Amino acid sequence: MHILLITLLVIVSIALITVVLLQSGKSAGLSGAISGGAEQLFGKQKARGMDLVLHRATVVLSVLFFILTIAVSYAGF
């Protein structure tokens, strides 16, 4: 049982790292600071669907990560 939980934890950890790295940043350095006001005023015409899917996947994977971490700590005793 302990090995199964650790294996699931490793898989969820790798998936969480991948999903976080796939997300786009909120600003692109200096150019993001300059155009940030324009994006808020006129709206951001970006692929909102994919950003929403990645955000939800991040939330689900992070909840799974914490649940599995607690389960592994209890299964170790």
mmCIF file of the N, C-alpha and C atoms, coordinates in Angstrom:
data_MODEL
# 
_entry.id   MODEL 
# 
loop_
_atom_site.group_PDB 
_atom_site.id 
_atom_site.type_symbol 
_atom_site.label_atom_id 
_atom_site.label_alt_id 
_atom_site.label_comp_id 
_atom_site.label_asym_id 
_atom_site.label_entity_id 
_atom_site.label_seq_id 
_atom_site.pdbx_PDB_ins_code 
_atom_site.Cartn_x 
_atom_site.Cartn_y 
_atom_site.Cartn_z 
_atom_site.occupancy 
_atom_site.B_iso_or_equiv 
_atom_site.pdbx_formal_charge 
_atom_site.auth_seq_id 
_atom_site.auth_comp_id 
_atom_site.auth_asym_id 
_atom_site.auth_atom_id 
_atom_site.pdbx_PDB_model_num 
ATOM 1   N N  . MET A 1 1  ? 0.824  -1.195 0.000   1.00 0.00 ? 1  MET A N  1 
ATOM 2   C CA . MET A 1 1  ? 0.000  0.000  0.000   1.00 0.00 ? 1  MET A CA 1 
ATOM 3   C C  . MET A 1 1  ? 0.871  1.264  0.000   1.00 0.00 ? 1  MET A C  1 
ATOM 4   N N  . HIS A 1 2  ? 1.934  1.215  0.786   1.00 0.00 ? 2  HIS A N  1 
ATOM 5   C CA . HIS A 1 2  ? 2.837  2.360  0.895   1.00 0.00 ? 2  HIS A CA 1 
ATOM 6   C C  . HIS A 1 2  ? 3.533  2.627  -0.439  1.00 0.00 ? 2  HIS A C  1 
ATOM 7   N N  . ILE A 1 3  ? 3.958  1.565  -1.129  1.00 0.00 ? 3  ILE A N  1 
ATOM 8   C CA . ILE A 1 3  ? 4.640  1.720  -2.414  1.00 0.00 ? 3  ILE A CA 1 
ATOM 9   C C  . ILE A 1 3  ? 3.671  2.248  -3.472  1.00 0.00 ? 3  ILE A C  1 
ATOM 10  N N  . LEU A 1 4  ? 2.433  1.807  -3.433  1.00 0.00 ? 4  LEU A N  1 
ATOM 11  C CA . LEU A 1 4  ? 1.423  2.308  -4.371  1.00 0.00 ? 4  LEU A CA 1 
ATOM 12  C C  . LEU A 1 4  ? 1.187  3.802  -4.172  1.00 0.00 ? 4  LEU A C  1 
ATOM 13  N N  . LEU A 1 5  ? 1.086  4.234  -2.920  1.00 0.00 ? 5  LEU A N  1 
ATOM 14  C CA . LEU A 1 5  ? 0.885  5.653  -2.637  1.00 0.00 ? 5  LEU A CA 1 
ATOM 15  C C  . LEU A 1 5  ? 2.082  6.496  -3.072  1.00 0.00 ? 5  LEU A C  1 
ATOM 16  N N  . ILE A 1 6  ? 3.282  5.986  -2.846  1.00 0.00 ? 6  ILE A N  1 
ATOM 17  C CA . ILE A 1 6  ? 4.476  6.731  -3.257  1.00 0.00 ? 6  ILE A CA 1 
ATOM 18  C C  . ILE A 1 6  ? 4.549  6.820  -4.780  1.00 0.00 ? 6  ILE A C  1 
ATOM 19  N N  . THR A 1 7  ? 4.197  5.738  -5.481  1.00 0.00 ? 7  THR A N  1 
ATOM 20  C CA . THR A 1 7  ? 4.189  5.756  -6.942  1.00 0.00 ? 7  THR A CA 1 
ATOM 21  C C  . THR A 1 7  ? 3.182  6.766  -7.470  1.00 0.00 ? 7  THR A C  1 
ATOM 22  N N  . LEU A 1 8  ? 1.983  6.785  -6.891  1.00 0.00 ? 8  LEU A N  1 
ATOM 23  C CA . LEU A 1 8  ? 0.972  7.770  -7.291  1.00 0.00 ? 8  LEU A CA 1 
ATOM 24  C C  . LEU A 1 8  ? 1.438  9.194  -6.998  1.00 0.00 ? 8  LEU A C  1 
ATOM 25  N N  . LEU A 1 9  ? 2.121  9.371  -5.874  1.00 0.00 ? 9  LEU A N  1 
ATOM 26  C CA . LEU A 1 9  ? 2.626  10.695 -5.512  1.00 0.00 ? 9  LEU A CA 1 
ATOM 27  C C  . LEU A 1 9  ? 3.678  11.182 -6.511  1.00 0.00 ? 9  LEU A C  1 
ATOM 28  N N  . VAL A 1 10 ? 4.540  10.297 -6.955  1.00 0.00 ? 10 VAL A N  1 
ATOM 29  C CA . VAL A 1 10 ? 5.555  10.668 -7.941  1.00 0.00 ? 10 VAL A CA 1 
ATOM 30  C C  . VAL A 1 10 ? 4.896  11.028 -9.276  1.00 0.00 ? 10 VAL A C  1 
ATOM 31  N N  . ILE A 1 11 ? 3.905  10.252 -9.698  1.00 0.00 ? 11 ILE A N  1 
ATOM 32  C CA . ILE A 1 11 ? 3.203  10.535 -10.955 1.00 0.00 ? 11 ILE A CA 1 
ATOM 33  C C  . ILE A 1 11 ? 2.477  11.871 -10.887 1.00 0.00 ? 11 ILE A C  1 
ATOM 34  N N  . VAL A 1 12 ? 1.786  12.124 -9.783  1.00 0.00 ? 12 VAL A N  1 
ATOM 35  C CA . VAL A 1 12 ? 1.071  13.394 -9.619  1.00 0.00 ? 12 VAL A CA 1 
ATOM 36  C C  . VAL A 1 12 ? 2.054  14.558 -9.552  1.00 0.00 ? 12 VAL A C  1 
ATOM 37  N N  . SER A 1 13 ? 3.196  14.352 -8.910  1.00 0.00 ? 13 SER A N  1 
ATOM 38  C CA . SER A 1 13 ? 4.205  15.416 -8.821  1.00 0.00 ? 13 SER A CA 1 
ATOM 39  C C  . SER A 1 13 ? 4.742  15.790 -10.199 1.00 0.00 ? 13 SER A C  1 
ATOM 40  N N  . ILE A 1 14 ? 5.053  14.791 -11.005 1.00 0.00 ? 14 ILE A N  1 
ATOM 41  C CA . ILE A 1 14 ? 5.549  15.059 -12.359 1.00 0.00 ? 14 ILE A CA 1 
ATOM 42  C C  . ILE A 1 14 ? 4.484  15.737 -13.203 1.00 0.00 ? 14 ILE A C  1 
ATOM 43  N N  . ALA A 1 15 ? 3.236  15.295 -13.078 1.00 0.00 ? 15 ALA A N  1 
ATOM 44  C CA . ALA A 1 15 ? 2.141  15.921 -13.829 1.00 0.00 ? 15 ALA A CA 1 
ATOM 45  C C  . ALA A 1 15 ? 1.929  17.366 -13.386 1.00 0.00 ? 15 ALA A C  1 
ATOM 46  N N  . LEU A 1 16 ? 2.023  17.626 -12.085 1.00 0.00 ? 16 LEU A N  1 
ATOM 47  C CA . LEU A 1 16 ? 1.851  18.985 -11.571 1.00 0.00 ? 16 LEU A CA 1 
ATOM 48  C C  . LEU A 1 16 ? 2.965  19.909 -12.072 1.00 0.00 ? 16 LEU A C  1 
ATOM 49  N N  . ILE A 1 17 ? 4.187  19.428 -12.077 1.00 0.00 ? 17 ILE A N  1 
ATOM 50  C CA . ILE A 1 17 ? 5.303  20.234 -12.594 1.00 0.00 ? 17 ILE A CA 1 
ATOM 51  C C  . ILE A 1 17 ? 5.089  20.540 -14.069 1.00 0.00 ? 17 ILE A C  1 
ATOM 52  N N  . THR A 1 18 ? 4.651  19.549 -14.831 1.00 0.00 ? 18 THR A N  1 
ATOM 53  C CA . THR A 1 18 ? 4.421  19.731 -16.263 1.00 0.00 ? 18 THR A CA 1 
ATOM 54  C C  . THR A 1 18 ? 3.322  20.747 -16.532 1.00 0.00 ? 18 THR A C  1 
ATOM 55  N N  . VAL A 1 19 ? 2.220  20.639 -15.802 1.00 0.00 ? 19 VAL A N  1 
ATOM 56  C CA . VAL A 1 19 ? 1.094  21.557 -16.015 1.00 0.00 ? 19 VAL A CA 1 
ATOM 57  C C  . VAL A 1 19 ? 1.477  22.981 -15.641 1.00 0.00 ? 19 VAL A C  1 
ATOM 58  N N  . VAL A 1 20 ? 2.227  23.144 -14.568 1.00 0.00 ? 20 VAL A N  1 
ATOM 59  C CA . VAL A 1 20 ? 2.641  24.491 -14.161 1.00 0.00 ? 20 VAL A CA 1 
ATOM 60  C C  . VAL A 1 20 ? 3.582  25.100 -15.201 1.00 0.00 ? 20 VAL A C  1 
ATOM 61  N N  . LEU A 1 21 ? 4.474  24.298 -15.751 1.00 0.00 ? 21 LEU A N  1 
ATOM 62  C CA . LEU A 1 21 ? 5.397  24.817 -16.753 1.00 0.00 ? 21 LEU A CA 1 
ATOM 63  C C  . LEU A 1 21 ? 4.708  25.130 -18.082 1.00 0.00 ? 21 LEU A C  1 
ATOM 64  N N  . LEU A 1 22 ? 3.583  24.483 -18.365 1.00 0.00 ? 22 LEU A N  1 
ATOM 65  C CA . LEU A 1 22 ? 2.848  24.752 -19.599 1.00 0.00 ? 22 LEU A CA 1 
ATOM 66  C C  . LEU A 1 22 ? 2.048  26.048 -19.542 1.00 0.00 ? 22 LEU A C  1 
ATOM 67  N N  . GLN A 1 23 ? 1.776  26.540 -18.344 1.00 0.00 ? 23 GLN A N  1 
ATOM 68  C CA . GLN A 1 23 ? 0.980  27.757 -18.221 1.00 0.00 ? 23 GLN A CA 1 
ATOM 69  C C  . GLN A 1 23 ? 1.770  28.970 -18.664 1.00 0.00 ? 23 GLN A C  1 
ATOM 70  N N  . SER A 1 24 ? 1.050  29.921 -19.242 1.00 0.00 ? 24 SER A N  1 
ATOM 71  C CA . SER A 1 24 ? 1.706  31.152 -19.674 1.00 0.00 ? 24 SER A CA 1 
ATOM 72  C C  . SER A 1 24 ? 1.844  32.096 -18.487 1.00 0.00 ? 24 SER A C  1 
ATOM 73  N N  . GLY A 1 25 ? 2.871  32.922 -18.537 1.00 0.00 ? 25 GLY A N  1 
ATOM 74  C CA . GLY A 1 25 ? 3.114  33.871 -17.469 1.00 0.00 ? 25 GLY A CA 1 
ATOM 75  C C  . GLY A 1 25 ? 2.132  35.026 -17.512 1.00 0.00 ? 25 GLY A C  1 
ATOM 76  N N  . LYS A 1 26 ? 1.986  35.704 -16.407 1.00 0.00 ? 26 LYS A N  1 
ATOM 77  C CA . LYS A 1 26 ? 1.067  36.840 -16.345 1.00 0.00 ? 26 LYS A CA 1 
ATOM 78  C C  . LYS A 1 26 ? 1.642  38.068 -17.038 1.00 0.00 ? 26 LYS A C  1 
ATOM 79  N N  . SER A 1 27 ? 2.943  38.216 -17.034 1.00 0.00 ? 27 SER A N  1 
ATOM 80  C CA . SER A 1 27 ? 3.571  39.332 -17.730 1.00 0.00 ? 27 SER A CA 1 
ATOM 81  C C  . SER A 1 27 ? 4.864  38.836 -18.351 1.00 0.00 ? 27 SER A C  1 
ATOM 82  N N  . ALA A 1 28 ? 5.284  39.504 -19.388 1.00 0.00 ? 28 ALA A N  1 
ATOM 83  C CA . ALA A 1 28 ? 6.493  39.087 -20.098 1.00 0.00 ? 28 ALA A CA 1 
ATOM 84  C C  . ALA A 1 28 ? 7.617  40.083 -19.832 1.00 0.00 ? 28 ALA A C  1 
ATOM 85  N N  . GLY A 1 29 ? 7.953  40.290 -18.593 1.00 0.00 ? 29 GLY A N  1 
ATOM 86  C CA . GLY A 1 29 ? 9.037  41.197 -18.224 1.00 0.00 ? 29 GLY A CA 1 
ATOM 87  C C  . GLY A 1 29 ? 8.666  42.647 -18.458 1.00 0.00 ? 29 GLY A C  1 
ATOM 88  N N  . LEU A 1 30 ? 9.580  43.398 -19.052 1.00 0.00 ? 30 LEU A N  1 
ATOM 89  C CA . LEU A 1 30 ? 9.376  44.824 -19.274 1.00 0.00 ? 30 LEU A CA 1 
ATOM 90  C C  . LEU A 1 30 ? 8.256  45.083 -20.271 1.00 0.00 ? 30 LEU A C  1 
ATOM 91  N N  . SER A 1 31 ? 8.155  44.257 -21.316 1.00 0.00 ? 31 SER A N  1 
ATOM 92  C CA . SER A 1 31 ? 7.078  44.461 -22.285 1.00 0.00 ? 31 SER A CA 1 
ATOM 93  C C  . SER A 1 31 ? 5.716  44.202 -21.645 1.00 0.00 ? 31 SER A C  1 
ATOM 94  N N  . GLY A 1 32 ? 5.647  43.276 -20.684 1.00 0.00 ? 32 GLY A N  1 
ATOM 95  C CA . GLY A 1 32 ? 4.396  43.032 -19.977 1.00 0.00 ? 32 GLY A CA 1 
ATOM 96  C C  . GLY A 1 32 ? 4.032  44.190 -19.062 1.00 0.00 ? 32 GLY A C  1 
ATOM 97  N N  . ALA A 1 33 ? 5.043  44.846 -18.518 1.00 0.00 ? 33 ALA A N  1 
ATOM 98  C CA . ALA A 1 33 ? 4.774  45.995 -17.653 1.00 0.00 ? 33 ALA A CA 1 
ATOM 99  C C  . ALA A 1 33 ? 4.262  47.178 -18.467 1.00 0.00 ? 33 ALA A C  1 
ATOM 100 N N  . ILE A 1 34 ? 4.777  47.332 -19.676 1.00 0.00 ? 34 ILE A N  1 
ATOM 101 C CA . ILE A 1 34 ? 4.350  48.445 -20.522 1.00 0.00 ? 34 ILE A CA 1 
ATOM 102 C C  . ILE A 1 34 ? 2.955  48.197 -21.085 1.00 0.00 ? 34 ILE A C  1 
ATOM 103 N N  . SER A 1 35 ? 2.704  46.981 -21.579 1.00 0.00 ? 35 SER A N  1 
ATOM 104 C CA . SER A 1 35 ? 1.410  46.704 -22.208 1.00 0.00 ? 35 SER A CA 1 
ATOM 105 C C  . SER A 1 35 ? 0.382  46.176 -21.224 1.00 0.00 ? 35 SER A C  1 
ATOM 106 N N  . GLY A 1 36 ? 0.723  46.045 -19.972 1.00 0.00 ? 36 GLY A N  1 
ATOM 107 C CA . GLY A 1 36 ? -0.214 45.494 -18.994 1.00 0.00 ? 36 GLY A CA 1 
ATOM 108 C C  . GLY A 1 36 ? -1.469 46.320 -18.838 1.00 0.00 ? 36 GLY A C  1 
ATOM 109 N N  . GLY A 1 37 ? -1.343 47.643 -18.854 1.00 0.00 ? 37 GLY A N  1 
ATOM 110 C CA . GLY A 1 37 ? -2.510 48.503 -18.744 1.00 0.00 ? 37 GLY A CA 1 
ATOM 111 C C  . GLY A 1 37 ? -3.421 48.396 -19.944 1.00 0.00 ? 37 GLY A C  1 
ATOM 112 N N  . ALA A 1 38 ? -2.837 48.240 -21.131 1.00 0.00 ? 38 ALA A N  1 
ATOM 113 C CA . ALA A 1 38 ? -3.636 48.120 -22.348 1.00 0.00 ? 38 ALA A CA 1 
ATOM 114 C C  . ALA A 1 38 ? -4.412 46.811 -22.356 1.00 0.00 ? 38 ALA A C  1 
ATOM 115 N N  . GLU A 1 39 ? -3.801 45.739 -21.833 1.00 0.00 ? 39 GLU A N  1 
ATOM 116 C CA . GLU A 1 39 ? -4.497 44.456 -21.786 1.00 0.00 ? 39 GLU A CA 1 
ATOM 117 C C  . GLU A 1 39 ? -5.688 44.518 -20.846 1.00 0.00 ? 39 GLU A C  1 
ATOM 118 N N  . GLN A 1 40 ? -5.557 45.232 -19.743 1.00 0.00 ? 40 GLN A N  1 
ATOM 119 C CA . GLN A 1 40 ? -6.673 45.346 -18.816 1.00 0.00 ? 40 GLN A CA 1 
ATOM 120 C C  . GLN A 1 40 ? -7.759 46.242 -19.379 1.00 0.00 ? 40 GLN A C  1 
ATOM 121 N N  . LEU A 1 41 ? -7.391 47.248 -20.149 1.00 0.00 ? 41 LEU A N  1 
ATOM 122 C CA . LEU A 1 41 ? -8.363 48.185 -20.695 1.00 0.00 ? 41 LEU A CA 1 
ATOM 123 C C  . LEU A 1 41 ? -9.134 47.572 -21.856 1.00 0.00 ? 41 LEU A C  1 
ATOM 124 N N  . PHE A 1 42 ? -8.425 46.953 -22.778 1.00 0.00 ? 42 PHE A N  1 
ATOM 125 C CA . PHE A 1 42 ? -9.058 46.431 -23.983 1.00 0.00 ? 42 PHE A CA 1 
ATOM 126 C C  . PHE A 1 42 ? -9.365 44.946 -23.913 1.00 0.00 ? 42 PHE A C  1 
ATOM 127 N N  . GLY A 1 43 ? -8.913 44.287 -22.913 1.00 0.00 ? 43 GLY A N  1 
ATOM 128 C CA . GLY A 1 43 ? -9.148 42.851 -22.788 1.00 0.00 ? 43 GLY A CA 1 
ATOM 129 C C  . GLY A 1 43 ? -8.048 42.054 -23.460 1.00 0.00 ? 43 GLY A C  1 
ATOM 130 N N  . LYS A 1 44 ? -7.813 40.895 -22.962 1.00 0.00 ? 44 LYS A N  1 
ATOM 131 C CA . LYS A 1 44 ? -6.741 40.064 -23.476 1.00 0.00 ? 44 LYS A CA 1 
ATOM 132 C C  . LYS A 1 44 ? -7.343 39.057 -24.446 1.00 0.00 ? 44 LYS A C  1 
ATOM 133 N N  . GLN A 1 45 ? -6.963 39.125 -25.693 1.00 0.00 ? 45 GLN A N  1 
ATOM 134 C CA . GLN A 1 45 ? -7.469 38.217 -26.713 1.00 0.00 ? 45 GLN A CA 1 
ATOM 135 C C  . GLN A 1 45 ? -6.504 37.047 -26.877 1.00 0.00 ? 45 GLN A C  1 
ATOM 136 N N  . LYS A 1 46 ? -6.530 36.162 -25.935 1.00 0.00 ? 46 LYS A N  1 
ATOM 137 C CA . LYS A 1 46 ? -5.620 35.042 -25.919 1.00 0.00 ? 46 LYS A CA 1 
ATOM 138 C C  . LYS A 1 46 ? -6.431 33.757 -25.861 1.00 0.00 ? 46 LYS A C  1 
ATOM 139 N N  . ALA A 1 47 ? -5.789 32.652 -25.979 1.00 0.00 ? 47 ALA A N  1 
ATOM 140 C CA . ALA A 1 47 ? -6.465 31.363 -25.894 1.00 0.00 ? 47 ALA A CA 1 
ATOM 141 C C  . ALA A 1 47 ? -6.916 31.143 -24.448 1.00 0.00 ? 47 ALA A C  1 
ATOM 142 N N  . ARG A 1 48 ? -8.067 31.650 -24.126 1.00 0.00 ? 48 ARG A N  1 
ATOM 143 C CA . ARG A 1 48 ? -8.556 31.580 -22.751 1.00 0.00 ? 48 ARG A CA 1 
ATOM 144 C C  . ARG A 1 48 ? -8.969 30.160 -22.377 1.00 0.00 ? 48 ARG A C  1 
ATOM 145 N N  . GLY A 1 49 ? -9.428 29.384 -23.338 1.00 0.00 ? 49 GLY A N  1 
ATOM 146 C CA . GLY A 1 49 ? -9.880 28.026 -23.044 1.00 0.00 ? 49 GLY A CA 1 
ATOM 147 C C  . GLY A 1 49 ? -8.767 27.154 -22.516 1.00 0.00 ? 49 GLY A C  1 
ATOM 148 N N  . MET A 1 50 ? -7.612 27.214 -23.155 1.00 0.00 ? 50 MET A N  1 
ATOM 149 C CA . MET A 1 50 ? -6.490 26.387 -22.725 1.00 0.00 ? 50 MET A CA 1 
ATOM 150 C C  . MET A 1 50 ? -5.958 26.849 -21.375 1.00 0.00 ? 50 MET A C  1 
ATOM 151 N N  . ASP A 1 51 ? -5.930 28.155 -21.151 1.00 0.00 ? 51 ASP A N  1 
ATOM 152 C CA . ASP A 1 51 ? -5.496 28.667 -19.845 1.00 0.00 ? 51 ASP A CA 1 
ATOM 153 C C  . ASP A 1 51 ? -6.433 28.197 -18.739 1.00 0.00 ? 51 ASP A C  1 
ATOM 154 N N  . LEU A 1 52 ? -7.725 28.162 -19.022 1.00 0.00 ? 52 LEU A N  1 
ATOM 155 C CA . LEU A 1 52 ? -8.701 27.721 -18.023 1.00 0.00 ? 52 LEU A CA 1 
ATOM 156 C C  . LEU A 1 52 ? -8.528 26.235 -17.720 1.00 0.00 ? 52 LEU A C  1 
ATOM 157 N N  . VAL A 1 53 ? -8.301 25.438 -18.757 1.00 0.00 ? 53 VAL A N  1 
ATOM 158 C CA . VAL A 1 53 ? -8.094 23.999 -18.553 1.00 0.00 ? 53 VAL A CA 1 
ATOM 159 C C  . VAL A 1 53 ? -6.832 23.753 -17.730 1.00 0.00 ? 53 VAL A C  1 
ATOM 160 N N  . LEU A 1 54 ? -5.757 24.465 -18.050 1.00 0.00 ? 54 LEU A N  1 
ATOM 161 C CA . LEU A 1 54 ? -4.516 24.291 -17.298 1.00 0.00 ? 54 LEU A CA 1 
ATOM 162 C C  . LEU A 1 54 ? -4.659 24.753 -15.852 1.00 0.00 ? 54 LEU A C  1 
ATOM 163 N N  . HIS A 1 55 ? -5.432 25.822 -15.636 1.00 0.00 ? 55 HIS A N  1 
ATOM 164 C CA . HIS A 1 55 ? -5.652 26.303 -14.271 1.00 0.00 ? 55 HIS A CA 1 
ATOM 165 C C  . HIS A 1 55 ? -6.423 25.269 -13.455 1.00 0.00 ? 55 HIS A C  1 
ATOM 166 N N  . ARG A 1 56 ? -7.476 24.724 -14.045 1.00 0.00 ? 56 ARG A N  1 
ATOM 167 C CA . ARG A 1 56 ? -8.262 23.706 -13.323 1.00 0.00 ? 56 ARG A CA 1 
ATOM 168 C C  . ARG A 1 56 ? -7.447 22.445 -13.071 1.00 0.00 ? 56 ARG A C  1 
ATOM 169 N N  . ALA A 1 57 ? -6.630 22.045 -14.051 1.00 0.00 ? 57 ALA A N  1 
ATOM 170 C CA . ALA A 1 57 ? -5.775 20.867 -13.868 1.00 0.00 ? 57 ALA A CA 1 
ATOM 171 C C  . ALA A 1 57 ? -4.763 21.105 -12.748 1.00 0.00 ? 57 ALA A C  1 
ATOM 172 N N  . THR A 1 58 ? -4.252 22.329 -12.648 1.00 0.00 ? 58 THR A N  1 
ATOM 173 C CA . THR A 1 58 ? -3.315 22.662 -11.578 1.00 0.00 ? 58 THR A CA 1 
ATOM 174 C C  . THR A 1 58 ? -3.978 22.547 -10.215 1.00 0.00 ? 58 THR A C  1 
ATOM 175 N N  . VAL A 1 59 ? -5.196 23.034 -10.111 1.00 0.00 ? 59 VAL A N  1 
ATOM 176 C CA . VAL A 1 59 ? -5.925 22.964 -8.836  1.00 0.00 ? 59 VAL A CA 1 
ATOM 177 C C  . VAL A 1 59 ? -6.183 21.507 -8.450  1.00 0.00 ? 59 VAL A C  1 
ATOM 178 N N  . VAL A 1 60 ? -6.651 20.712 -9.401  1.00 0.00 ? 60 VAL A N  1 
ATOM 179 C CA . VAL A 1 60 ? -6.953 19.309 -9.109  1.00 0.00 ? 60 VAL A CA 1 
ATOM 180 C C  . VAL A 1 60 ? -5.688 18.549 -8.732  1.00 0.00 ? 60 VAL A C  1 
ATOM 181 N N  . LEU A 1 61 ? -4.623 18.754 -9.481  1.00 0.00 ? 61 LEU A N  1 
ATOM 182 C CA . LEU A 1 61 ? -3.374 18.047 -9.177  1.00 0.00 ? 61 LEU A CA 1 
ATOM 183 C C  . LEU A 1 61 ? -2.760 18.491 -7.856  1.00 0.00 ? 61 LEU A C  1 
ATOM 184 N N  . SER A 1 62 ? -2.899 19.765 -7.512  1.00 0.00 ? 62 SER A N  1 
ATOM 185 C CA . SER A 1 62 ? -2.352 20.210 -6.230  1.00 0.00 ? 62 SER A CA 1 
ATOM 186 C C  . SER A 1 62 ? -3.138 19.630 -5.058  1.00 0.00 ? 62 SER A C  1 
ATOM 187 N N  . VAL A 1 63 ? -4.447 19.524 -5.190  1.00 0.00 ? 63 VAL A N  1 
ATOM 188 C CA . VAL A 1 63 ? -5.256 18.900 -4.134  1.00 0.00 ? 63 VAL A CA 1 
ATOM 189 C C  . VAL A 1 63 ? -4.883 17.423 -4.005  1.00 0.00 ? 63 VAL A C  1 
ATOM 190 N N  . LEU A 1 64 ? -4.743 16.736 -5.142  1.00 0.00 ? 64 LEU A N  1 
ATOM 191 C CA . LEU A 1 64 ? -4.316 15.338 -5.103  1.00 0.00 ? 64 LEU A CA 1 
ATOM 192 C C  . LEU A 1 64 ? -2.937 15.186 -4.477  1.00 0.00 ? 64 LEU A C  1 
ATOM 193 N N  . PHE A 1 65 ? -2.036 16.118 -4.771  1.00 0.00 ? 65 PHE A N  1 
ATOM 194 C CA . PHE A 1 65 ? -0.694 16.075 -4.204  1.00 0.00 ? 65 PHE A CA 1 
ATOM 195 C C  . PHE A 1 65 ? -0.741 16.147 -2.676  1.00 0.00 ? 65 PHE A C  1 
ATOM 196 N N  . PHE A 1 66 ? -1.533 17.078 -2.144  1.00 0.00 ? 66 PHE A N  1 
ATOM 197 C CA . PHE A 1 66 ? -1.598 17.217 -0.687  1.00 0.00 ? 66 PHE A CA 1 
ATOM 198 C C  . PHE A 1 66 ? -2.286 16.017 -0.039  1.00 0.00 ? 66 PHE A C  1 
ATOM 199 N N  . ILE A 1 67 ? -3.323 15.502 -0.666  1.00 0.00 ? 67 ILE A N  1 
ATOM 200 C CA . ILE A 1 67 ? -4.006 14.328 -0.110  1.00 0.00 ? 67 ILE A CA 1 
ATOM 201 C C  . ILE A 1 67 ? -3.069 13.119 -0.105  1.00 0.00 ? 67 ILE A C  1 
ATOM 202 N N  . LEU A 1 68 ? -2.357 12.919 -1.216  1.00 0.00 ? 68 LEU A N  1 
ATOM 203 C CA . LEU A 1 68 ? -1.428 11.790 -1.283  1.00 0.00 ? 68 LEU A CA 1 
ATOM 204 C C  . LEU A 1 68 ? -0.254 11.957 -0.321  1.00 0.00 ? 68 LEU A C  1 
ATOM 205 N N  . THR A 1 69 ? 0.203  13.182 -0.128  1.00 0.00 ? 69 THR A N  1 
ATOM 206 C CA . THR A 1 69 ? 1.292  13.414 0.816   1.00 0.00 ? 69 THR A CA 1 
ATOM 207 C C  . THR A 1 69 ? 0.868  13.060 2.243   1.00 0.00 ? 69 THR A C  1 
ATOM 208 N N  . ILE A 1 70 ? -0.322 13.463 2.611   1.00 0.00 ? 70 ILE A N  1 
ATOM 209 C CA . ILE A 1 70 ? -0.837 13.124 3.944   1.00 0.00 ? 70 ILE A CA 1 
ATOM 210 C C  . ILE A 1 70 ? -1.054 11.622 4.062   1.00 0.00 ? 70 ILE A C  1 
ATOM 211 N N  . ALA A 1 71 ? -1.555 10.983 3.005   1.00 0.00 ? 71 ALA A N  1 
ATOM 212 C CA . ALA A 1 71 ? -1.782 9.535  3.032   1.00 0.00 ? 71 ALA A CA 1 
ATOM 213 C C  . ALA A 1 71 ? -0.463 8.773  3.154   1.00 0.00 ? 71 ALA A C  1 
ATOM 214 N N  . VAL A 1 72 ? 0.565  9.240  2.462   1.00 0.00 ? 72 VAL A N  1 
ATOM 215 C CA . VAL A 1 72 ? 1.873  8.569  2.559   1.00 0.00 ? 72 VAL A CA 1 
ATOM 216 C C  . VAL A 1 72 ? 2.448  8.731  3.961   1.00 0.00 ? 72 VAL A C  1 
ATOM 217 N N  . SER A 1 73 ? 2.257  9.887  4.559   1.00 0.00 ? 73 SER A N  1 
ATOM 218 C CA . SER A 1 73 ? 2.794  10.079 5.913   1.00 0.00 ? 73 SER A CA 1 
ATOM 219 C C  . SER A 1 73 ? 2.066  9.211  6.938   1.00 0.00 ? 73 SER A C  1 
ATOM 220 N N  . TYR A 1 74 ? 0.759  9.023  6.760   1.00 0.00 ? 74 TYR A N  1 
ATOM 221 C CA . TYR A 1 74 ? 0.029  8.139  7.681   1.00 0.00 ? 74 TYR A CA 1 
ATOM 222 C C  . TYR A 1 74 ? 0.302  6.663  7.396   1.00 0.00 ? 74 TYR A C  1 
ATOM 223 N N  . ALA A 1 75 ? 0.505  6.317  6.139   1.00 0.00 ? 75 ALA A N  1 
ATOM 224 C CA . ALA A 1 75 ? 0.775  4.909  5.790   1.00 0.00 ? 75 ALA A CA 1 
ATOM 225 C C  . ALA A 1 75 ? 2.174  4.498  6.247   1.00 0.00 ? 75 ALA A C  1 
ATOM 226 N N  . GLY A 1 76 ? 3.058  5.453  6.446   1.00 0.00 ? 76 GLY A N  1 
ATOM 227 C CA . GLY A 1 76 ? 4.414  5.131  6.892   1.00 0.00 ? 76 GLY A CA 1 
ATOM 228 C C  . GLY A 1 76 ? 4.478  4.672  8.330   1.00 0.00 ? 76 GLY A C  1 
ATOM 229 N N  . PHE A 1 77 ? 3.466  4.976  9.115   1.00 0.00 ? 77 PHE A N  1 
ATOM 230 C CA . PHE A 1 77 ? 3.488  4.600  10.542  1.00 0.00 ? 77 PHE A CA 1 
ATOM 231 C C  . PHE A 1 77 ? 2.923  3.242  10.777  1.00 0.00 ? 77 PHE A C  1 
# 
